[in-house]
Amino acid sequence: MTAEKVENLVFSGLGLFRSRAGAVHREGFFPDHRHDAVEILMPQGLQGQAYTPTERLPFKDGYALVIPANLVHATWTVPVGRESGLRFIQLSAARLLAMARQFSPDILNDKDLGWLLHGNSALDLNLDLIRTEVEALFALGTPQGRGAAGTLFAAFSLVHRLLDAARERAGIAGGKAPALRSAQTEEIIAFLERNHAEPLQLSVLAQRFGCSPHHLCRQFKRRTGKTLGDYLRYLRVSRAMNLIMDGAERMGDVGHAVGFNDLNHFARCFRAVTGETPKRFQKRAASGARGPAPSVG
């Protein structure tokens, strides 16, 4: 079970932040979800990993995971000590953009801001690089520390540091800009989320969104970093993880419920996404706990 202390960092006239922090006593799975917020996860004394459609990132002490707004993700947490815990800060993407326009027009000229608002890859970041800003925001979230001016300063300082880290990562990777989702891509993803268990034909999907199958596949991969098939595989596997955590026992039934008609194919896809077989995940889940999906209120 996850004991969780919830803090709402909501400032008069801003409504930008939400945070949670708490001790983690047993293994737990936070099911796949997405929200209109940039999320910064800060584990302490935890093993486990975060899953997204494009990557699987392990938790490490002293490192934060920065997840762009509206990127589908899930987490598996495994405590390794009595002081194990997880805290996070969420920055509302809509409010962040609105404040950027009002208080800091120059930030809109930063092409990397798009990564925070609709990027497709998470950032594994040394926590020391943003610790000062994070601690300031948590302090400002207390009744004694609330103040609009201090919040704005800490918020934009944090955003600039995140963008600097994203640029540095891109430089190390050869300068290739990260993929950014488009409005049409978001519509396709939402459709896949609603209909992941149905047999989906590429021609029908392309007709629904008013383009050729070739154009649909090319644009989707350019915008997400994954093919349509790979993205659908991730959604189906992540929903299968949810069913297993809810107590489903027969893997054939689980696979069929999320859209796999062949058990062997289901097992191969499950392992490709999670790094383990469905049976292994089921055994670990038997001693774990399902946690609530965080969201911005």
DRENDO-1510 file (C-alpha; in Angstrom, 1 decimal, always signed):
<recs>
REC; n; res; u; v; w
REC; 1; MET; +0.0; +0.0; +0.0 .
REC; 2; THR; +1.2; +3.5; -0.8 .
REC; 3; ALA; +0.8; +6.0; +2.0 .
REC; 4; GLU; +0.5; +9.4; +0.4 .
REC; 5; LYS; +0.5; +12.9; +1.8 .
REC; 6; VAL; -1.1; +15.3; -0.7 .
REC; 7; GLU; -0.1; +18.9; -1.0 .
REC; 8; ASN; -1.9; +21.3; -3.4 .
REC; 9; LEU; +0.4; +24.1; -4.5 .
REC; 10; VAL; -2.3; +26.4; -5.7 .
REC; 11; PHE; -1.5; +30.1; -5.6 .
REC; 12; SER; -4.1; +32.9; -5.8 .
REC; 13; GLY; -4.6; +33.9; -9.4 .
REC; 14; LEU; -2.2; +31.3; -10.8 .
REC; 15; GLY; -3.5; +27.7; -10.4 .
REC; 16; LEU; -0.3; +26.4; -11.9 .
REC; 17; PHE; +1.0; +23.7; -9.5 .
REC; 18; ARG; +0.0; +20.5; -7.9 .
REC; 19; SER; +2.3; +18.3; -5.9 .
REC; 20; ARG; +2.2; +15.0; -4.0 .
REC; 21; ALA; +4.7; +13.4; -1.7 .
REC; 22; GLY; +4.6; +10.3; +0.4 .
REC; 23; ALA; +6.2; +7.1; +1.7 .
REC; 24; VAL; +6.0; +4.0; -0.4 .
REC; 25; HIS; +5.9; +0.8; +1.6 .
REC; 26; ARG; +5.0; -1.9; -1.0 .
REC; 27; GLU; +5.3; -2.4; -4.7 .
REC; 28; GLY; +2.8; -0.4; -6.6 .
REC; 29; PHE; +1.6; +0.2; -10.2 .
REC; 30; PHE; +0.2; +3.6; -11.3 .
REC; 31; PRO; -1.8; +2.8; -14.4 .
REC; 32; ASP; -1.4; +4.5; -17.7 .
REC; 33; HIS; -2.8; +8.0; -17.8 .
REC; 34; ARG; -2.1; +11.4; -19.2 .
REC; 35; HIS; -2.9; +15.0; -18.1 .
REC; 36; ASP; -2.6; +18.6; -19.2 .
REC; 37; ALA; +0.6; +19.0; -17.1 .
REC; 38; VAL; +4.3; +18.8; -17.2 .
REC; 39; GLU; +5.2; +16.3; -14.5 .
REC; 40; ILE; +8.5; +16.0; -12.6 .
REC; 41; LEU; +8.8; +12.7; -10.7 .
REC; 42; MET; +11.4; +12.6; -7.9 .
REC; 43; PRO; +11.9; +9.1; -6.4 .
REC; 44; GLN; +13.9; +8.4; -3.2 .
REC; 45; GLY; +14.9; +4.9; -2.3 .
REC; 46; LEU; +12.8; +3.4; -5.1 .
REC; 47; GLN; +13.4; +1.0; -7.8 .
REC; 48; GLY; +11.0; +0.6; -10.7 .
REC; 49; GLN; +10.4; +2.4; -13.9 .
REC; 50; ALA; +8.2; +4.7; -15.9 .
REC; 51; TYR; +6.7; +3.5; -19.1 .
REC; 52; THR; +5.8; +5.6; -22.2 .
REC; 53; PRO; +5.0; +4.6; -25.7 .
REC; 54; THR; +8.6; +5.3; -26.8 .
REC; 55; GLU; +10.7; +4.3; -23.8 .
REC; 56; ARG; +11.1; +2.5; -20.5 .
REC; 57; LEU; +13.0; +4.6; -17.9 .
REC; 58; PRO; +14.3; +3.3; -14.6 .
REC; 59; PHE; +14.1; +5.2; -11.4 .
REC; 60; LYS; +17.4; +6.3; -9.9 .
REC; 61; ASP; +18.1; +8.1; -6.6 .
REC; 62; GLY; +19.2; +11.7; -7.2 .
REC; 63; TYR; +17.5; +11.8; -10.6 .
REC; 64; ALA; +14.2; +13.3; -11.7 .
REC; 65; LEU; +12.0; +12.2; -14.6 .
REC; 66; VAL; +10.4; +15.0; -16.5 .
REC; 67; ILE; +7.4; +13.9; -18.5 .
REC; 68; PRO; +5.9; +16.3; -21.1 .
REC; 69; ALA; +2.2; +17.3; -20.9 .
REC; 70; ASN; -0.3; +14.8; -22.3 .
REC; 71; LEU; +2.2; +12.1; -22.8 .
REC; 72; VAL; +0.7; +8.7; -21.9 .
REC; 73; HIS; +2.7; +7.1; -19.1 .
REC; 74; ALA; +2.6; +4.6; -16.2 .
REC; 75; THR; +4.9; +3.8; -13.3 .
REC; 76; TRP; +5.9; +0.7; -11.4 .
REC; 77; THR; +7.5; +1.5; -8.0 .
REC; 78; VAL; +9.5; -0.9; -5.7 .
REC; 79; PRO; +10.6; +0.4; -2.3 .
REC; 80; VAL; +14.1; -0.6; -1.2 .
REC; 81; GLY; +14.2; +0.9; +2.3 .
REC; 82; ARG; +12.1; +2.3; +5.1 .
REC; 83; GLU; +12.5; +5.9; +3.8 .
REC; 84; SER; +11.4; +5.1; +0.3 .
REC; 85; GLY; +9.2; +7.7; -1.2 .
REC; 86; LEU; +8.0; +9.5; -4.3 .
REC; 87; ARG; +7.1; +13.1; -4.8 .
REC; 88; PHE; +6.2; +15.1; -7.9 .
REC; 89; ILE; +5.3; +18.5; -9.1 .
REC; 90; GLN; +2.9; +19.1; -12.0 .
REC; 91; LEU; +2.9; +22.3; -14.0 .
REC; 92; SER; -0.3; +23.0; -15.8 .
REC; 93; ALA; +0.6; +23.3; -19.5 .
REC; 94; ALA; -2.3; +25.6; -20.2 .
REC; 95; ARG; -1.5; +27.9; -17.3 .
REC; 96; LEU; +2.2; +27.8; -18.1 .
REC; 97; LEU; +1.6; +28.9; -21.7 .
REC; 98; ALA; -0.8; +31.6; -20.6 .
REC; 99; MET; +1.7; +33.0; -18.1 .
REC; 100; ALA; +4.5; +32.8; -20.6 .
REC; 101; ARG; +2.6; +35.0; -22.9 .
REC; 102; GLN; +1.8; +37.5; -20.2 .
REC; 103; PHE; +5.0; +37.7; -18.3 .
REC; 104; SER; +7.8; +36.4; -20.5 .
REC; 105; PRO; +7.1; +36.8; -24.2 .
REC; 106; ASP; +10.7; +35.8; -25.1 .
REC; 107; ILE; +10.1; +32.2; -23.8 .
REC; 108; LEU; +7.7; +31.7; -26.7 .
REC; 109; ASN; +10.7; +32.1; -29.1 .
REC; 110; ASP; +12.3; +29.0; -27.5 .
REC; 111; LYS; +11.6; +26.1; -29.9 .
REC; 112; ASP; +12.3; +23.7; -27.0 .
REC; 113; LEU; +9.3; +24.9; -25.1 .
REC; 114; GLY; +7.3; +22.7; -27.5 .
REC; 115; TRP; +8.9; +19.6; -25.9 .
REC; 116; LEU; +7.4; +20.5; -22.5 .
REC; 117; LEU; +4.0; +21.1; -23.9 .
REC; 118; HIS; +3.7; +18.2; -26.4 .
REC; 119; GLY; +6.9; +16.2; -26.6 .
REC; 120; ASN; +7.1; +12.4; -26.9 .
REC; 121; SER; +10.1; +11.6; -24.8 .
REC; 122; ALA; +10.8; +11.9; -21.1 .
REC; 123; LEU; +13.9; +13.5; -19.7 .
REC; 124; ASP; +16.1; +11.7; -17.2 .
REC; 125; LEU; +17.6; +14.7; -15.3 .
REC; 126; ASN; +20.2; +15.0; -12.4 .
REC; 127; LEU; +18.0; +16.4; -9.6 .
REC; 128; ASP; +20.8; +18.7; -8.5 .
REC; 129; LEU; +20.3; +20.8; -11.6 .
REC; 130; ILE; +16.7; +21.8; -10.5 .
REC; 131; ARG; +16.8; +21.1; -6.8 .
REC; 132; THR; +16.9; +24.8; -5.8 .
REC; 133; GLU; +13.8; +25.6; -7.9 .
REC; 134; VAL; +11.9; +22.5; -6.8 .
REC; 135; GLU; +12.6; +23.2; -3.1 .
REC; 136; ALA; +11.5; +26.8; -3.6 .
REC; 137; LEU; +8.2; +25.7; -5.1 .
REC; 138; PHE; +7.5; +23.3; -2.3 .
REC; 139; ALA; +8.4; +26.0; +0.3 .
REC; 140; LEU; +6.1; +28.5; -1.5 .
REC; 141; GLY; +3.3; +25.9; -1.3 .
REC; 142; THR; +3.2; +26.2; +2.5 .
REC; 143; PRO; +0.8; +28.8; +4.1 .
REC; 144; GLN; +3.8; +30.8; +5.3 .
REC; 145; GLY; +5.5; +30.9; +1.9 .
REC; 146; ARG; +2.8; +31.6; -0.6 .
REC; 147; GLY; +3.4; +34.5; -2.8 .
REC; 148; ALA; +2.7; +35.2; -6.5 .
REC; 149; ALA; +6.0; +37.0; -7.2 .
REC; 150; GLY; +8.2; +34.3; -5.7 .
REC; 151; THR; +6.1; +31.6; -7.4 .
REC; 152; LEU; +6.6; +33.2; -10.9 .
REC; 153; PHE; +10.3; +33.5; -10.4 .
REC; 154; ALA; +10.7; +29.9; -9.3 .
REC; 155; ALA; +8.4; +28.7; -12.0 .
REC; 156; PHE; +10.2; +30.4; -14.9 .
REC; 157; SER; +13.6; +29.6; -13.4 .
REC; 158; LEU; +12.6; +25.9; -13.3 .
REC; 159; VAL; +11.3; +26.0; -16.9 .
REC; 160; HIS; +14.4; +27.6; -18.2 .
REC; 161; ARG; +16.6; +25.0; -16.5 .
REC; 162; LEU; +14.4; +22.2; -18.0 .
REC; 163; LEU; +14.8; +23.7; -21.4 .
REC; 164; ASP; +18.6; +24.1; -21.0 .
REC; 165; ALA; +18.7; +20.4; -20.1 .
REC; 166; ALA; +16.6; +19.4; -23.1 .
REC; 167; ARG; +18.9; +21.4; -25.4 .
REC; 168; GLU; +22.0; +19.8; -23.9 .
REC; 169; ARG; +20.5; +16.3; -24.4 .
REC; 170; ALA; +19.7; +17.1; -28.0 .
REC; 171; GLY; +23.3; +18.3; -28.5 .
REC; 172; ILE; +24.7; +15.1; -27.1 .
REC; 173; ALA; +22.3; +13.1; -29.3 .
REC; 174; GLY; +23.5; +15.0; -32.4 .
REC; 175; GLY; +21.2; +17.9; -32.4 .
REC; 176; LYS; +18.1; +16.1; -33.5 .
REC; 177; ALA; +15.0; +17.8; -32.3 .
REC; 178; PRO; +12.5; +15.7; -30.3 .
REC; 179; ALA; +9.3; +14.7; -32.0 .
REC; 180; LEU; +6.3; +16.9; -31.1 .
REC; 181; ARG; +2.7; +15.8; -31.3 .
REC; 182; SER; +0.3; +17.8; -33.5 .
REC; 183; ALA; -3.4; +18.4; -33.0 .
REC; 184; GLN; -4.3; +15.7; -35.5 .
REC; 185; THR; -1.9; +13.3; -33.8 .
REC; 186; GLU; -3.6; +13.9; -30.5 .
REC; 187; GLU; -7.0; +13.1; -32.1 .
REC; 188; ILE; -5.6; +9.8; -33.4 .
REC; 189; ILE; -4.1; +8.9; -30.1 .
REC; 190; ALA; -7.4; +9.6; -28.3 .
REC; 191; PHE; -9.2; +7.4; -30.9 .
REC; 192; LEU; -6.7; +4.6; -30.3 .
REC; 193; GLU; -7.1; +4.9; -26.5 .
REC; 194; ARG; -10.9; +4.5; -26.9 .
REC; 195; ASN; -10.8; +1.7; -29.4 .
REC; 196; HIS; -7.6; -0.2; -28.6 .
REC; 197; ALA; -9.4; -3.5; -28.1 .
REC; 198; GLU; -11.1; -3.4; -31.5 .
REC; 199; PRO; -9.7; -4.8; -34.8 .
REC; 200; LEU; -8.4; -1.6; -36.4 .
REC; 201; GLN; -7.8; -1.4; -40.2 .
REC; 202; LEU; -5.3; +1.2; -41.4 .
REC; 203; SER; -7.5; +2.1; -44.5 .
REC; 204; VAL; -10.5; +2.8; -42.3 .
REC; 205; LEU; -8.4; +4.8; -39.9 .
REC; 206; ALA; -6.9; +6.9; -42.7 .
REC; 207; GLN; -10.4; +7.5; -44.2 .
REC; 208; ARG; -11.7; +8.7; -40.8 .
REC; 209; PHE; -8.9; +11.3; -40.5 .
REC; 210; GLY; -9.1; +12.4; -44.1 .
REC; 211; CYS; -5.7; +11.2; -45.5 .
REC; 212; SER; -4.1; +8.3; -47.3 .
REC; 213; PRO; -2.7; +5.4; -45.3 .
REC; 214; HIS; +0.8; +6.3; -46.3 .
REC; 215; HIS; +0.5; +9.9; -45.2 .
REC; 216; LEU; -1.1; +8.8; -41.9 .
REC; 217; CYS; +1.7; +6.4; -41.1 .
REC; 218; ARG; +4.4; +8.8; -42.1 .
REC; 219; GLN; +3.1; +11.7; -40.1 .
REC; 220; PHE; +2.2; +9.7; -37.1 .
REC; 221; LYS; +5.7; +8.3; -36.8 .
REC; 222; ARG; +7.3; +11.7; -37.4 .
REC; 223; ARG; +5.1; +13.2; -34.7 .
REC; 224; THR; +5.4; +10.4; -32.1 .
REC; 225; GLY; +8.6; +8.5; -32.8 .
REC; 226; LYS; +6.6; +5.3; -33.1 .
REC; 227; THR; +4.6; +3.6; -35.8 .
REC; 228; LEU; +0.8; +3.3; -35.4 .
REC; 229; GLY; +1.2; -0.4; -34.8 .
REC; 230; ASP; +3.8; +0.1; -32.1 .
REC; 231; TYR; +1.8; +2.8; -30.4 .
REC; 232; LEU; -1.3; +0.6; -30.4 .
REC; 233; ARG; +0.8; -2.3; -29.0 .
REC; 234; TYR; +1.8; +0.0; -26.1 .
REC; 235; LEU; -1.8; +1.0; -25.3 .
REC; 236; ARG; -2.9; -2.6; -25.4 .
REC; 237; VAL; -0.1; -3.8; -23.1 .
REC; 238; SER; -0.6; -1.0; -20.7 .
REC; 239; ARG; -4.3; -1.8; -20.4 .
REC; 240; ALA; -3.3; -5.5; -19.9 .
REC; 241; MET; -1.1; -4.4; -17.0 .
REC; 242; ASN; -4.2; -2.7; -15.5 .
REC; 243; LEU; -6.3; -5.9; -15.8 .
REC; 244; ILE; -3.6; -8.0; -14.2 .
REC; 245; MET; -3.3; -5.5; -11.3 .
REC; 246; ASP; -7.1; -5.7; -10.9 .
REC; 247; GLY; -6.7; -9.5; -10.3 .
REC; 248; ALA; -7.3; -11.1; -13.7 .
REC; 249; GLU; -5.8; -14.6; -13.7 .
REC; 250; ARG; -6.0; -16.1; -17.2 .
REC; 251; MET; -3.5; -14.5; -19.5 .
REC; 252; GLY; -5.5; -15.6; -22.6 .
REC; 253; ASP; -8.5; -13.7; -21.4 .
REC; 254; VAL; -6.4; -10.6; -20.6 .
REC; 255; GLY; -4.9; -10.6; -24.0 .
REC; 256; HIS; -8.2; -11.1; -25.8 .
REC; 257; ALA; -9.8; -8.3; -23.7 .
REC; 258; VAL; -7.2; -5.7; -24.9 .
REC; 259; GLY; -7.2; -6.8; -28.5 .
REC; 260; PHE; -4.7; -9.7; -28.9 .
REC; 261; ASN; -6.1; -12.8; -30.5 .
REC; 262; ASP; -3.0; -14.9; -30.1 .
REC; 263; LEU; -1.5; -15.7; -26.7 .
REC; 264; ASN; +2.1; -16.0; -28.0 .
REC; 265; HIS; +1.8; -12.7; -29.8 .
REC; 266; PHE; +0.5; -11.1; -26.6 .
REC; 267; ALA; +3.4; -12.5; -24.6 .
REC; 268; ARG; +6.0; -11.2; -27.0 .
REC; 269; CYS; +4.4; -7.7; -27.1 .
REC; 270; PHE; +4.1; -7.6; -23.4 .
REC; 271; ARG; +7.7; -8.4; -22.9 .
REC; 272; ALA; +8.8; -5.9; -25.5 .
REC; 273; VAL; +7.0; -3.1; -23.6 .
REC; 274; THR; +7.6; -4.1; -20.0 .
REC; 275; GLY; +10.8; -6.1; -20.1 .
REC; 276; GLU; +9.1; -9.2; -18.6 .
REC; 277; THR; +6.5; -11.8; -19.4 .
REC; 278; PRO; +2.9; -11.5; -18.4 .
REC; 279; LYS; +3.2; -14.3; -15.9 .
REC; 280; ARG; +6.3; -12.7; -14.3 .
REC; 281; PHE; +4.4; -9.4; -14.0 .
REC; 282; GLN; +1.4; -11.2; -12.5 .
REC; 283; LYS; +3.6; -12.8; -9.8 .
REC; 284; ARG; +5.1; -9.5; -8.9 .
REC; 285; ALA; +1.7; -7.8; -9.0 .
REC; 286; ALA; +0.3; -10.4; -6.5 .
REC; 287; SER; +2.4; -8.8; -3.8 .
REC; 288; GLY; +2.0; -5.2; -5.0 .
REC; 289; ALA; -0.6; -2.5; -4.8 .
REC; 290; ARG; -2.4; -0.5; -7.4 .
REC; 291; GLY; -2.1; +3.3; -6.8 .
REC; 292; PRO; -4.2; +6.2; -8.0 .
REC; 293; ALA; -3.3; +8.0; -11.2 .
REC; 294; PRO; -2.1; +11.5; -10.4 .
REC; 295; SER; -3.8; +14.4; -12.1 .
REC; 296; VAL; -4.1; +18.2; -12.0 .
REC; 297; GLY; -7.3; +19.3; -10.3 .
</recs>
